[in-house]
């Protein structure tokens, strides 16, 4: 749901948009010999019902402090509606939604008002999907209906937003939020519905070596220099298990300048471009680091009970971070 909530409300993490996770084709360093392998398989049953709480937050990082600038919480229900030897059918329903309090009560507080109104419009929406026998998602069954609904709900939310005093005041400065959002791509809205759902089943159907590994890759034409760290553990007492992956990309200053400079040039303003060119080298003196972290803990049946997905972009200790934290609130199986 992050794309829906942050489409209007949050700034883009520029570096994050162009970094892809490292491939693990290089030789692992200091990995040792793994004790065994772990197969992530869902041993689900018809009528299994789970409720998850999803907390999404954005943070502003500086050497002096770290401040949350956006926060939203969603509660969803996941139900297995059918179970066969070939796979499962499931429903994923949005139950509750609220904006969290943030330290920045100015622009960030207003931003949360916007995302809360958008989020409440999708309460009650159900996404129907199927998985294979391992629990890996194979298809979504009602995306056409969801797309039509997303467009309708989005425009209804925009009508409500336009009536807010803060939005109405913007018209005095020729800022019309409804006009700015009239061409919103509903496919992106629907992608937002599916993001956390996909995180729940991201590892299913895959096999991992138990133990720790580290892979380093030098820069190529399509990837930055990066390090990939992975830790996989299995508790033999109750057969719960965990998977952690941390990919650290090192982005050179030249790439940052080209990327941001491209955005500046789109403004087609010679003064802004000149200011950018003269100020960049003085202000940006170090390379950037883009860190992509994923952690998942599973019950023996293959249901995840805790997931953390986080991306952080920093330059010289300052930057931005966004995190999705999912935890199991209720289970009946």
Secondary structure, DSSP 8 states (H G I E B T S, - for coil): -HHHHHTTTS---TGGGG-------S--BS----S-EEE------TT-EEEEEEEEEEEEE-SS-EEEEEEEEEEEEEEEEEEETTEEEEEEEEEEEEE---S-TTHHHHHHHHHHHHHHTTTT-EEEEEEETTS-EEEES-HHHHHHHHHHHHHHHHHHHHTSHHHHHHGGGT--HHHHTTT--HHHHHHHHHHHHHHHTSSTT-EEESEEEEEEE---SSS-EEEEEEEEEE-TTT--EEEEEEEEEEE-HHHHHHHHHHHHHHT--HHHHHHHHHHHHHH--S-EEEEEEEEEEE-TTS-EEEEEEEEEEEETTEEEEEEEEEEEEEEE-
